[in-house]
Every structure is written in structure tokens, then in C-alpha cells.
């Protein structure tokens, strides 16, 4: 044994006094790998080791059963020339379990750099190795989870480059690991989201909160399509606490989003239908219903078709006839119309309210097209009659009829395609519970947008609502007609009852007037005769003469009353001939002018220059106009001055119209329905026969009389008589008297 080894051995014995209680293996070997010394802990743990024992190799603590590769290489001269660390697994100690020992080999050099042996220091690292083993197991499990996960699990470095890519990511995005590693995360992001600053948003969230949870967005597949994803991201820190990158777990939620969008679309469709239903049930005008439906089909807030046509069934002619259409003539016009509407109106009800179908402007061309469509119902093979009779929506694409339910496919009618100038459209029937009503045609000939199954289903539902609304409108119209018939019948019944009551009253008056005439007329004749005889016999200035004249005047008055009563009870039949109303009015005004001037009132005549001819009885018409004018003069009795009677006669719509106006106190509205009744009067000295006789005379001439009145402003009586020859009023003269 070399003296240097002895010297080192003494040093190690001294050291062992201080560290002997520590679980450290210390031993010396000479240049032949023979044990020269070992410490107390090693002697306790490895009692089979003894000084002078030659070890087969540098790694062995116990003799080997056979030479291994380590034994062979350790026999080479330079095995111990370099410091090295080695870990071995052995059954050292009394325990049955294996121990992990980590040895440091430190060569012992002489002054001439010749190795004379080695000092070996070993430590038990079993616990640490067990921890490392657990970590390795966890790493394996984690790696297996990452690799087999259906979610994309990726890792990014601090420059946001992809450094890890699992199979789930490959399945979601289509990139292989070789294609994507080293690429920036932007490769997966749509340009529009980058422009909106989504990447900066994710960075800020990670920097502020350290994590981003359940962030729903879109990412781009390798083939260019967009995929809806749910992203959870968190920062990754190294052992020194510095950020080394970020992890992202990305879930493919495309299927869920498709379901959500379908649900949202369904909700929106139901909302549109509900809104349309509310709008439709506010009107019972059939043309208005058709207008609303066409706008709803083409509006941006509706089904968004470019054009819509509606054809209605003509029962009498047994044809489908074009009725109404809506749609622009070109893309520029379409863009202008709907951009203007959508800029200010965001609800379907607003667009329907503001937009009117312009038959002479924007919608002229499509209405010219629809007006040319007329299909006899006998043409059973025509696309539109097939839709109507089958009560099914038919979709025509590229000139071919396609009905998925029956797998029918044949050519569409070329005439219709030529007329529409489009070979792709949808035809939806409109029908009630009992009968077909018409057909709606819709297409996208302007923007050529594909007609989707959702569009077809929406049109079907809109057509169904149109059917219901039209049926309700027709039922409402029938009900209105029935109500009108009932009202007319009730009115006729009321008029008949009134006529019956009037006839009964007139019969009673006739019977009474006959008795009055019999009982009063004879004495009146005697009284009147004697009064006139006295007038002839008595001097002019005699007092008796005045009394006789009064008696004579009163007898004449009573005779007039008796005549009126007899006329009301038994009105005479008019003896009709051609009468100039202007002439009759001038005669009446000539009689009344002195009385009007005497009361300081004005008389205004507005008569046509040409004759106003009627077929009538001149005397009776004279009496009628006289009674009305007298009534107006009597209405002015409480006015001291500024009273006015205005007579306006003209030709209008085949009638001679005579308006007699006063500016008296007017007639109470509650009395307007009674003023033409016999014996009704508001005057203390009146008989109530004047206006009743006027009404009888006008009706006997197939005319009509009514009155308008305003409190404290006067009344106007309107008399209409059928004109013999229509004479237009050319010149009007105004003559004021008084």
C-alpha cells in the first residue's frame, strides 16, 4: 500500500470521529481497487466488506458473481484518473428493500500526477430517488393524458410560438406536430379577430390575472374554415418563478355552437312570426295583408328574399292570377332601399309601417312581371298549380323541381323561368281550412344568395300566417256584410215603422180634419161673407170698417190653417211639368223681400244664370220654398239688425241644390230629428205644419231635405231635387237687398 494511502487513511479516521454518525459511505481503495479503509457507517451497513478486499470494479461494493461490462472497463489503467459521480442500486444494509446510493469517485494523486488510489464518498439518495420516480410516473401519466386528450393542449413560449402540440390539437385544427411546432399562435387566429385586438386581450388577461377561463371565440382550421372553440389559458413559471410561457386547453364547441345558433335561429324565427302575426291581425283589408306579407318576406328583419310575388285564385275564371309583387330591379336599388330602411328602422313592424309598395317606382318592374302571370287551374302539371293543389312548398333550383319529401326531380316550366328571368325560386301555397287561396313566389335573383332549408321553412310559415290572416279578413268582411245587411234591414224596418206611425197619424189627422172642415168651414164662410159685405157697406174711415177687415183677415188665416191640415192629412198629388227653380225662387223672394227689408235684414241671392230645371209641381214647390224662407225670417225675429237670409241655387251631380241659410240662433241638436214631424213646433203661435208640408212636397218630387245648424250662428236647409238635364253653374250673381 502506498504511503500516500496510509496518510490519507489516518486523515479519514480522524474525520470519521466527527461525521461517523452521518449516513455517509466513505472508503479508500488503492490503485488495484483494493479496499484500504472504510468508515463506521459503512461497516455497519455492509458488514461483508473488509479491508484488503479486492473489488471487481469501481462501481461495486460487493463482489460480483461474474464480470460485467463495468468490471471489464474498470480494469483499464485510466478508470480512476477522473472525478466522477455514479448512482447505483444495491441491497446494502439489513433491510430487504433496494437502496439508491450516489457515489463520488475522487482520484488520489502523487506529486507526479500518478493516481495511487481513490477516495469514494457515497450518500443514500433513496428518498430523493423515490420522489423522482413518482415525478417520472406523473410525467408519464401527464404525457399520456396530453397525448390522448380529445381537447387541444398546446404550450407556447414567451414569444407565443407553439412548442408543444398534442393529437387533440391535430384533430381540431388539422396541422401535424411537424407542421405547427415553432409557428406563432397567430396561424390559428382569424384575421378579423386579430384586427379586433383579440390577441392583445388574451395577453392582458394573462398578465393581469395569470389565467383566462372559458373564453369562447373562433380559430381557423388548416383548410381555412372557422371553428368555434372554448379556450382556457394560464401562465407557466420555471423553478425560479419566472414566466416561461403559457399553456392553452382548447375545446371544440362547434357542435354546441351549431345547436345554440339553431336554437337562436328558431327563437328569432318564432319572434318574427309572432311579430308578423300581431301586425297581420291588426288589419282586415286583404290587400293590406298581402302588402305586409310581401314586405316581411323581403325585409332584412324578415326572411331576406330579394323578390316576392303573390298570385290569387280567381274562382269565377278558375285561374291563378298575378296580384301584387315587391322587389328592386337591380342590386344597386336593393342596396339603397334596404340600407335606408335598416339604418333608421330595426324592427319588422317599423319597416312594414313605413314602406309602401311603389307600383310606379321601385316596385314597378316586378309588378309588371306578376301582372303577366295567369295560369288556368286546368293546367295540373304547372309548377304553381301543383304547389296549390298539393298544399306543399316546391323548391326549384337551376330549373329543376326538387321535393325532398318525394324525391321528385323534373324540369320546371320554362315560360315561368323566362318571365322571372331566374331559374331558382320557391313556390309556397296559400290556402284556408276549406279552399286554396293563392301562391307566393320568392327568389334571390339580385344577390344570388343560396336559398337554405331554413329559408324554405320560413316562407312556408309566413305563407301559413298569410293564409290565416286572409281567411280571417274574408270572414270579417262577410261578418261586416251581414252586420250591414242587418243594419239596413233594421233601418228599413225603422223607416217602415215610422211610415206606418206617420200613416196612422195622418189617418187620424185626416179624420179629424174632415170633421173640422165640416164643422168650421161653413161658419167661416158665413163669417167671411158677412165681413166682406160689411166692408162694402160701411164708409172707409169708419171704426166698424177696421173691425170688419180684421174679421176678414182672421177668417182667411183660419182657412189657410184648415187647408194646411187637409194637405197634411191628404197630401195632393203633384201635377208635374218642367219647372225652372230659378223662376220659382225669384217669385218667392219678390213676395218676401218687403217683409225682410222692413225688419232691416239682408237678402242674398246666389242663383245660376242658366235655368235649373226639374220635373215638378210649380205651386207646390213655390209653397215649399216660401215655408222655408218664412221659417228663416221668423228665426231672425230676436235680431234687431244684421240679420241675413241667403239663398244659393246650383246644379251639382245631377241634382238641383237649393240652400236657404239664416244667421239666427240655430236649432238645438236634440230637436233636429223632430222638426219635419207634423204639429211639432217650438213657437208659441205656430201650428207645426210648415216644415212637415215642405218635407212632404220634397219627397213627392223624389228629393231630399236636411238641415245643418250651429248654435248662435244659424241654420241651413239643403233641398235636393233631381235635375231634368244636368246644367253646370257657369256664372254666379250676388244680389243684396236691404
C-alpha positions in Angstrom: 0.0 0.0 0.0 1.4 3.3 -1.0 2.4 5.7 1.9 0.1 8.3 0.5 -2.8 6.0 1.0 -1.7 5.4 4.6 -1.5 9.1 5.2 -5.0 9.6 3.7 -6.3 6.7 5.8 -5.2 8.4 9.0 -6.8 11.6 7.9 -10.1 9.8 7.2 -10.0 8.0 10.6 -9.8 11.4 12.2 -12.6 12.7 10.0 -14.7 9.7 10.9 -14.8 10.8 14.5 -16.7 13.9 13.5 -19.0 12.5 10.8 -19.3 8.9 11.9 -22.9 9.3 12.9 -23.9 10.7 9.5 -25.3 8.2 6.9 -22.4 8.7 4.6 -20.3 5.9 3.0 -16.5 6.7 3.0 -13.9 4.2 1.8 -10.4 4.2 0.2 -9.1 1.9 -2.4 -5.6 1.7 -3.8 -4.6 1.6 -7.4 -5.6 -2.1 -7.7 -9.1 -1.2 -6.4 -8.4 -3.0 -3.1 -10.2 -1.7 0.0 -7.7 0.1 2.2 -10.2 1.7 4.7 -13.9 2.4 5.2 -15.8 4.3 7.9 -18.0 3.1 10.7 -21.4 3.7 9.0 -20.2 1.6 6.0 -19.0 -1.2 8.3 -22.5 -1.2 10.0 -24.4 -1.2 6.7 -22.0 -3.5 4.8 -20.5 -6.0 7.3 -19.4 -8.2 4.5 -16.9 -5.6 3.3 -13.4 -5.9 4.9 -10.0 -4.2 4.4 -7.8 -5.8 1.8 -10.8 -7.0 -0.2 -10.3 -6.5 -3.9 -13.4 -5.1 -5.6 -14.0 -6.4 -9.1 -15.0 -3.0 -10.5 -15.1 0.6 -9.5 -18.9 0.5 -9.1 -19.1 -2.5 -6.9 -19.4 -2.5 -3.1 -19.8 -6.3 -3.0 -18.1 -9.0 -5.1 -19.8 -9.6 -8.4 -20.9 -13.1 -9.4 -19.5 -12.6 -12.9 -17.7 -10.0 -14.9 -19.9 -7.2 -16.3 -19.0 -4.5 -18.8 -18.3 -2.2 -15.8 -15.8 -4.8 -14.4 -14.0 -5.1 -17.8 -13.7 -1.3 -18.4 -12.6 -0.7 -14.8 -9.6 -2.8 -15.2 -8.2 -0.3 -17.7 -5.4 1.9 -16.4 -7.3 5.2 -16.6 -10.5 4.2 -14.9 -9.7 6.1 -11.8 -8.0 9.2 -13.3 -11.0 11.4 -13.4 -13.5 12.6 -10.8 -17.0 11.2 -11.5 -20.4 10.8 -9.9 -22.3 7.5 -10.2 -25.5 6.2 -8.8 -26.0 2.5 -8.0 -28.9 0.5 -6.7 -28.0 -2.1 -4.1 -29.4 -4.2 -1.2 -27.0 -2.6 1.3 -28.0 -2.8 5.0 -30.3 -5.1 6.9 -33.4 -4.0 5.1 -34.8 -6.0 2.2 -35.5 -3.0 0.0 -33.2 -1.7 -2.6 -31.2 1.4 -1.8 -30.1 4.1 -4.2 -26.6 5.2 -3.5 -24.9 8.1 -5.2 -21.0 7.9 -5.1 -18.4 10.4 -5.9 -15.0 9.0 -7.1 -12.1 11.3 -6.2 -8.7 10.2 -7.5 -5.6 10.3 -5.1 -2.6 11.8 -7.0 1.1 11.7 -6.2 3.2 14.8 -7.0 4.0 13.5 -10.5 0.2 13.2 -11.2 0.2 9.4 -10.9 -3.0 8.1 -9.4 -2.3 5.9 -6.3 -5.9 5.2 -5.4 -9.3 6.8 -4.9 -11.5 8.2 -2.2 -15.1 7.3 -2.6 -17.9 9.2 -0.9 -21.4 7.7 -1.1 -24.8 9.1 0.1 -28.2 7.4 0.4 -30.5 9.1 -2.1 -33.3 6.5 -1.9 -35.9 9.0 -0.7 -35.0 11.5 -3.3 -35.0 8.8 -6.0 -38.4 7.7 -4.9 -39.6 11.2 -5.2 -38.0 11.4 -8.7 -39.7 8.1 -9.6 -43.0 9.5 -8.6 -42.4 12.6 -10.6 -41.4 10.5 -13.6 -44.6 8.4 -13.2 -46.7 11.6 -13.0 -44.9 12.9 -16.1 -45.7 9.7 -17.9 -49.4 10.0 -16.9 -49.5 13.6 -17.8 -47.8 13.0 -21.1 -50.3 10.2 -21.8 -53.2 12.5 -20.9 -51.9 15.2 -23.1 -51.3 12.9 -26.0 -54.7 11.1 -25.8 -56.8 14.1 -24.9 -59.5 15.0 -27.5 -59.0 18.6 -26.5 -56.2 20.6 -27.9 -53.4 21.0 -25.3 -50.7 23.3 -26.5 -47.8 25.1 -24.9 -46.4 28.5 -26.0 -43.0 30.1 -25.2 -42.7 33.7 -24.2 -42.7 34.7 -27.9 -46.1 32.9 -28.3 -44.6 30.3 -30.5 -46.1 26.8 -30.3 -43.6 24.4 -28.6 -46.0 21.5 -27.8 -48.9 20.1 -29.9 -51.0 17.1 -29.0 -53.2 14.7 -31.0 -56.3 16.6 -29.9 -54.9 19.8 -31.4 -54.1 17.9 -34.6 -57.7 16.6 -34.9 -59.3 20.0 -34.2 -57.1 22.1 -36.4 -55.7 19.7 -39.0 -52.0 20.6 -38.5 -49.5 17.8 -37.7 -46.9 18.4 -34.9 -44.2 18.8 -37.5 -46.1 21.4 -39.4 -47.1 23.6 -36.4 -44.1 23.4 -33.9 -42.3 26.8 -34.0 -45.2 28.6 -35.6 -46.7 31.7 -34.0 -50.1 31.3 -32.4 -51.5 33.8 -35.0 -51.5 31.0 -37.5 -54.7 29.7 -35.8 -56.4 33.1 -35.4 -58.8 34.6 -38.0 -57.6 37.9 -39.4 -60.8 39.8 -38.3 -60.2 38.7 -34.7 -56.6 39.8 -34.9 -57.8 43.2 -36.3 -60.2 43.5 -33.4 -57.3 43.0 -30.9 -58.2 39.6 -29.5 -54.6 38.5 -29.1 -53.9 41.7 -27.1 -56.9 41.0 -25.0 -55.7 37.5 -24.1 -52.2 38.8 -23.3 -53.7 41.5 -21.0 -55.9 38.9 -19.2 -53.0 36.6 -18.6 -50.7 39.4 -17.4 -53.4 40.8 -15.1 -55.0 37.6 -13.8 -52.5 34.9 -14.7 -55.2 32.9 -16.4 -58.0 33.1 -18.9 -61.0 30.8 -18.3 -63.7 29.6 -20.8 -63.1 32.2 -23.4 -65.4 31.4 -26.4 -64.1 32.5 -29.8 -63.2 31.2 -33.2 -60.0 29.7 -34.6 -59.0 28.8 -38.2 -58.6 25.2 -39.3 -55.8 24.3 -41.7 -58.4 24.1 -44.6 -59.5 27.7 -43.9 -62.8 27.1 -42.2 -63.6 28.6 -38.8 -64.1 26.5 -35.7 -65.9 27.7 -32.6 -63.7 26.9 -29.5 -63.5 27.4 -25.8 -60.1 28.4 -24.6 -58.6 28.2 -21.0 -55.1 29.5 -20.7 -52.6 30.0 -17.9 -49.0 31.2 -17.5 -46.2 28.7 -16.9 -43.4 29.6 -14.4 -39.9 28.0 -14.1 -38.3 26.9 -10.8 -37.1 30.5 -10.3 -40.6 31.9 -10.6 -40.1 33.5 -14.0 -42.7 33.2 -16.7 -41.5 30.7 -19.3 -44.6 30.6 -21.5 -48.3 29.7 -21.4 -50.5 26.7 -21.8 -53.8 26.6 -23.7 -56.5 24.0 -23.4 -58.8 24.4 -26.4 -62.2 22.6 -26.6 -64.0 22.2 -29.9 -67.5 23.6 -29.3 -68.6 23.8 -32.9 -71.4 21.3 -32.5 -72.6 23.0 -29.3 -72.5 26.4 -31.1 -74.3 25.0 -34.1 -77.0 23.8 -31.7 -77.1 27.2 -29.9 -77.3 29.0 -33.3 -80.1 26.7 -34.4 -81.9 27.4 -31.1 -81.3 31.1 -31.5 -82.4 31.0 -35.1 -85.6 29.2 -34.0 -86.2 31.8 -31.4 -85.7 34.6 -33.9 -88.0 32.9 -36.4 -90.6 32.5 -33.7 -90.1 36.1 -32.7 -90.6 37.2 -36.4 -93.7 35.0 -36.7 -95.1 36.4 -33.5 -94.4 40.0 -34.6 -95.9 39.2 -38.1 -98.9 37.6 -36.5 -99.5 40.7 -34.3 -99.2 43.0 -37.3 -101.5 40.9 -39.6 -104.3 40.7 -37.0 -104.5 44.5 -36.8 -105.9 44.7 -40.3 -108.8 43.1 -42.1 -108.0 44.6 -45.5 -106.9 41.8 -47.8 -104.7 43.9 -50.0 -103.0 45.3 -46.9 -102.4 41.8 -45.6 -100.7 40.9 -48.9 -98.6 44.0 -48.7 -97.5 43.1 -45.2 -96.6 39.6 -46.2 -94.6 40.6 -49.2 -92.6 43.2 -47.1 -92.0 40.6 -44.4 -90.7 38.1 -46.9 -88.2 40.6 -48.4 -87.2 42.7 -45.4 -83.9 42.4 -43.7 -85.7 41.8 -40.4 -87.8 39.2 -42.2 -86.8 36.4 -44.5 -84.4 38.5 -46.6 -85.6 37.2 -50.0 -84.8 39.7 -52.8 -88.2 39.5 -54.5 -91.7 38.2 -53.7 -94.7 37.7 -55.9 -98.2 36.7 -54.9 -100.9 35.2 -57.1 -104.5 34.8 -56.0 -107.1 32.3 -57.1 -109.9 33.7 -59.3 -112.9 31.4 -58.6 -115.0 32.8 -61.5 -112.4 32.4 -64.1 -110.7 29.4 -62.4 -107.2 30.8 -62.8 -104.2 31.8 -60.8 -103.7 35.5 -61.5 -100.7 37.7 -60.6 -101.9 40.1 -57.9 -99.0 42.0 -56.2 -95.2 41.9 -56.0 -92.3 43.6 -54.3 -88.6 43.8 -55.1 -85.9 46.0 -56.6 -84.9 45.9 -60.3 -81.1 45.6 -59.6 -78.5 45.2 -56.9 -77.8 48.9 -56.5 -81.5 49.7 -56.0 -81.8 46.8 -53.5 -78.8 48.1 -51.5 -80.2 51.6 -51.4 -83.7 50.6 -50.3 -82.8 48.3 -47.5 -79.8 50.3 -46.3 -82.1 53.3 -45.9 -84.7 51.2 -44.1 -82.3 49.3 -41.9 -80.5 52.5 -40.9 -83.5 54.0 -39.2 -85.8 51.1 -38.6 -84.7 48.0 -36.7 -88.0 46.2 -36.2 -90.2 44.5 -38.8 -93.3 46.4 -37.6 -91.5 49.7 -38.3 -90.4 48.7 -41.8 -93.9 47.5 -42.6 -95.4 50.7 -41.4 -93.0 53.0 -43.4 -92.6 51.0 -46.6 -95.3 51.3 -49.2 -95.2 49.2 -52.4 -94.5 51.7 -55.2 -96.2 50.5 -58.3 -94.8 53.4 -60.3 -91.3 53.4 -58.9 -89.1 50.8 -57.2 -91.6 48.0 -57.4 -92.9 48.8 -60.9 -90.8 46.2 -62.8 -91.8 43.2 -60.5 -95.4 44.2 -60.7 -95.2 44.3 -64.5 -93.9 40.7 -64.3 -96.6 39.4 -61.9 -99.3 41.0 -63.9 -98.4 38.7 -66.8 -98.8 35.5 -64.8 -102.1 33.8 -65.4 -102.4 30.0 -65.1 -105.7 28.1 -65.7 -106.3 25.6 -62.9 -106.9 23.0 -65.6 -103.1 23.0 -66.2 -102.5 20.4 -63.4 -98.8 19.9 -64.4 -97.8 23.5 -63.9 -95.4 24.2 -61.1 -97.8 26.7 -59.4 -101.0 24.7 -59.7 -99.0 21.7 -58.4 -98.0 23.7 -55.3 -101.5 25.0 -54.9 -103.3 21.6 -55.2 -100.7 19.6 -53.2 -100.6 22.3 -50.4 -96.8 21.9 -50.4 -93.9 24.2 -50.8 -91.9 23.4 -54.0 -88.3 24.4 -54.4 -86.9 25.0 -57.9 -83.1 25.0 -58.2 -81.3 25.6 -61.5 -84.5 25.0 -63.4 -85.2 21.6 -61.7 -88.0 20.9 -59.4 -86.7 19.2 -56.2 -89.1 18.0 -53.5 -87.1 16.1 -50.8 -90.2 14.5 -49.3 -91.0 12.6 -52.6 -87.6 12.8 -54.3 -89.3 14.2 -57.4 -87.0 15.9 -59.8 -88.1 17.2 -63.2 -87.8 20.3 -65.3 -89.7 23.4 -64.3 -92.0 25.4 -66.7 -89.7 27.3 -69.0 -92.2 30.1 -69.6 -92.3 30.9 -65.9 -88.5 30.9 -65.7 -88.2 33.2 -68.7 -90.7 35.6 -67.2 -89.0 35.6 -63.8 -85.6 35.7 -65.5 -84.4 33.3 -62.7 -84.3 29.5 -62.5 -84.1 29.2 -58.7 -87.0 30.1 -56.6 -89.6 28.8 -54.0 -93.3 28.5 -54.6 -95.4 28.3 -51.4 -99.2 27.7 -51.4 -101.7 29.9 -49.6 -104.8 28.1 -48.5 -107.6 28.3 -45.9 -109.1 25.4 -44.0 -111.6 24.9 -46.7 -110.2 26.1 -50.0 -107.0 27.2 -51.8 -106.3 31.0 -51.9 -103.1 31.5 -54.0 -99.4 31.0 -54.3 -96.4 33.0 -53.1 -93.1 33.0 -55.2 -89.9 34.2 -53.6 -86.3 34.3 -55.0 -82.8 35.8 -54.7 -82.2 36.9 -58.2 -80.3 40.1 -57.2 -77.6 38.9 -54.8 -77.9 35.2 -55.8 -77.8 34.1 -52.1 -78.4 30.4 -51.8 -81.9 29.5 -50.6 -81.4 27.4 -47.5 -83.8 24.9 -45.9 -84.4 27.5 -43.2 -85.5 30.0 -45.8 -87.9 27.5 -47.3 -89.3 26.6 -43.9 -89.6 30.3 -43.0 -91.5 31.0 -46.2 -93.8 28.1 -45.5 -94.6 29.5 -42.1 -95.1 33.0 -43.4 -97.5 31.7 -46.1 -99.4 29.8 -43.4 -99.8 33.1 -41.5 -100.9 34.8 -44.7 -103.5 32.1 -45.2 -104.9 32.5 -41.7 -104.9 36.3 -42.0 -106.6 36.3 -45.4 -109.2 33.8 -44.2 -109.9 35.9 -41.1 -110.2 39.0 -43.3 -112.7 37.4 -45.5 -114.7 36.1 -42.6 -114.6 39.6 -41.1 -115.7 41.1 -44.4 -118.6 38.6 -44.6 -119.5 39.4 -41.0 -119.4 43.1 -41.8 -121.7 42.5 -44.8 -124.1 40.5 -42.6 -124.0 43.3 -40.0 -124.6 45.9 -42.7 -127.5 43.8 -44.1 -128.9 43.6 -40.6 -128.4 47.3 -40.0 -130.0 48.0 -43.4 -132.9 45.7 -42.6 -133.2 47.3 -39.1 -133.1 50.8 -40.7 -135.7 49.8 -43.3 -137.8 48.3 -40.5 -137.5 51.5 -38.5 -138.4 53.6 -41.6 -141.4 51.3 -42.3 -142.4 51.6 -38.7 -142.0 55.4 -38.9 -144.0 55.4 -42.1 -146.7 53.3 -40.5 -146.9 55.5 -37.5 -146.9 58.5 -39.8 -149.7 57.0 -41.9 -151.7 56.3 -38.7 -151.1 59.8 -37.5 -152.1 61.2 -40.9 -155.2 59.0 -41.0 -156.2 60.3 -37.6 -155.4 63.9 -38.7 -157.4 63.2 -41.9 -160.4 62.0 -39.9 -160.1 64.9 -37.6 -159.6 67.5 -40.4 -162.6 66.2 -42.2 -164.7 66.8 -39.1 -163.1 70.2 -38.6 -163.7 71.2 -42.2 -167.3 70.1 -41.9 -167.9 71.9 -38.6 -165.8 75.0 -39.1 -165.7 75.8 -42.8 -169.4 76.5 -43.1 -169.5 79.1 -40.2 -166.2 80.6 -41.5 -167.8 81.0 -45.0 -170.7 82.9 -43.4 -168.5 85.0 -41.1 -166.2 85.8 -44.0 -169.1 86.6 -46.3 -170.7 89.0 -43.8 -167.4 90.6 -43.0 -166.8 91.4 -46.7 -170.4 92.6 -47.0 -169.9 95.0 -44.1 -166.7 96.2 -45.8 -168.7 97.2 -48.9 -171.5 98.9 -47.0 -169.5 100.9 -44.3 -167.6 104.1 -45.1 -163.9 103.7 -45.5 -162.9 105.7 -42.4 -165.4 104.1 -40.1 -164.2 102.2 -37.0 -166.5 99.4 -37.9 -164.6 99.1 -41.3 -161.4 98.3 -39.3 -163.2 95.6 -37.3 -164.7 94.1 -40.4 -161.2 93.9 -42.1 -159.7 92.3 -39.0 -162.5 89.7 -39.1 -161.9 89.1 -42.8 -158.1 88.7 -42.3 -158.6 86.2 -39.4 -161.1 84.2 -41.4 -158.5 83.9 -44.2 -155.9 82.9 -41.7 -158.2 80.1 -40.4 -159.0 79.0 -43.9 -155.2 78.7 -44.6 -154.8 76.6 -41.4 -157.6 74.3 -42.4 -156.0 74.0 -45.9 -152.7 73.0 -44.4 -154.3 70.5 -42.1 -156.2 68.9 -45.0 -152.9 68.9 -47.1 -151.0 67.1 -44.3 -153.7 64.5 -43.8 -154.4 64.0 -47.5 -151.5 65.5 -49.5 -152.4 66.2 -53.0 -150.5 64.5 -55.9 -148.2 66.9 -57.7 -149.0 67.9 -61.2 -145.6 67.7 -62.7 -144.2 69.6 -65.6 -140.8 71.1 -66.4 -140.2 73.9 -63.8 -137.3 76.4 -63.6 -136.3 76.6 -60.0 -134.7 80.0 -60.6 -138.1 81.4 -61.6 -139.9 79.9 -58.6 -137.2 81.3 -56.2 -137.4 84.8 -57.7 -141.2 84.8 -57.3 -140.9 83.7 -53.7 -138.2 86.3 -53.0 -140.2 89.0 -54.6 -143.0 88.3 -52.2 -140.7 88.1 -49.1 -138.4 91.0 -49.9 -140.6 93.7 -48.4 -141.0 91.9 -45.1 -137.3 91.2 -44.9 -136.4 94.9 -45.7 -139.0 96.1 -43.2 -137.1 94.1 -40.5 -133.8 95.6 -41.7 -132.3 92.3 -42.7 -130.4 91.4 -45.8 -131.5 89.1 -48.6 -128.6 87.5 -50.6 -129.4 85.6 -53.8 -126.8 83.3 -55.5 -128.6 81.8 -58.4 -127.2 80.2 -61.6 -127.5 82.2 -64.8 -128.8 79.2 -66.8 -132.2 77.6 -65.9 -132.3 74.9 -63.2 -134.9 72.6 -64.5 -136.8 69.9 -62.5 -139.9 67.8 -63.2 -142.3 69.1 -60.6 -145.4 71.0 -59.5 -144.6 74.7 -59.6 -147.3 75.7 -57.0 -146.2 73.1 -54.5 -142.5 73.9 -54.9 -143.4 77.6 -54.5 -145.2 76.8 -51.2 -142.2 74.7 -50.0 -139.6 77.4 -50.7 -141.9 80.0 -49.2 -142.4 78.0 -46.0 -138.6 77.5 -45.5 -137.8 81.2 -46.1 -140.6 82.3 -43.7 -139.2 79.9 -41.2 -135.8 81.6 -41.6 -137.3 85.1 -41.3 -139.1 84.1 -38.1 -135.7 82.8 -36.7 -134.4 86.3 -37.1 -137.2 87.9 -35.0 -134.9 88.4 -32.0 -132.2 90.2 -34.0 -132.7 93.9 -34.3 -130.3 94.3 -37.2 -127.6 92.4 -39.2 -129.9 89.5 -39.9 -129.4 87.7 -43.2 -131.3 85.3 -45.4 -129.1 83.7 -48.1 -130.4 81.6 -51.0 -127.9 79.7 -53.1 -129.1 77.6 -56.0 -126.9 75.5 -58.3 -126.6 72.3 -60.3 -124.5 69.5 -58.7 -124.0 65.8 -59.6 -127.3 65.6 -61.5 -129.3 67.5 -58.8 -130.6 71.0 -58.3 -129.4 72.0 -54.9 -131.1 74.9 -53.1 -129.6 76.1 -49.8 -131.5 78.5 -47.6 -129.4 79.9 -44.8 -130.3 82.2 -41.8 -127.9 83.6 -39.2 -130.4 83.1 -36.4 -129.9 81.3 -33.1 -129.8 77.8 -34.7 -131.7 74.7 -33.8 -131.0 72.6 -30.7 -129.4 69.3 -31.9 -131.8 67.3 -29.8 -134.7 68.7 -31.9 -133.2 68.1 -35.4 -135.0 64.8 -35.7 -138.4 66.2 -35.0 -138.6 69.5 -37.0 -140.1 67.8 -40.0 -142.8 66.0 -37.9 -146.4 67.3 -38.2 -147.6 69.6 -35.4 -144.2 69.8 -33.8 -143.2 73.4 -33.1 -141.1 75.5 -30.7 -143.1 78.7 -31.4 -146.0 79.8 -29.2 -148.2 80.7 -32.1 -147.1 78.0 -34.6 -149.0 75.1 -35.9 -146.0 72.8 -36.6 -147.2 72.2 -40.1 -144.9 74.4 -42.3 -141.7 72.2 -42.4 -143.8 69.0 -42.4 -145.6 70.2 -45.6 -142.1 71.1 -47.0 -140.9 67.6 -46.3 -144.0 66.1 -48.0 -143.6 68.2 -51.1 -139.9 67.5 -51.5 -140.4 63.7 -51.0 -143.3 63.8 -53.5 -140.7 65.2 -56.0 -138.2 62.3 -55.3 -136.0 64.8 -53.5 -134.4 65.1 -50.1 -134.3 67.8 -47.4 -132.0 68.1 -44.4 -130.6 70.7 -42.2 -127.3 71.7 -40.6 -127.1 74.1 -37.7 -124.7 75.7 -35.3 -125.6 77.3 -32.0 -125.8 81.1 -32.3 -124.7 81.0 -35.9 -127.8 79.9 -37.7 -129.2 77.1 -39.8 -129.0 75.9 -43.4 -131.8 73.9 -45.1 -130.5 71.8 -48.0 -133.1 70.8 -50.6 -132.0 68.4 -53.4 -134.3 67.8 -56.4 -133.5 65.6 -59.4 -132.4 67.7 -62.4 -134.1 67.1 -65.7 -131.0 68.0 -67.7 -127.6 68.4 -66.0 -126.8 72.1 -66.1 -123.5 73.3 -64.7 -123.3 76.5 -62.8 -121.2 78.8 -65.1 -121.8 82.3 -63.6 -123.0 83.2 -60.2 -124.7 86.5 -59.4 -124.9 88.1 -56.0 -127.8 90.5 -55.3 -128.2 92.1 -51.9 -131.4 93.7 -51.0 -131.9 95.9 -48.0 
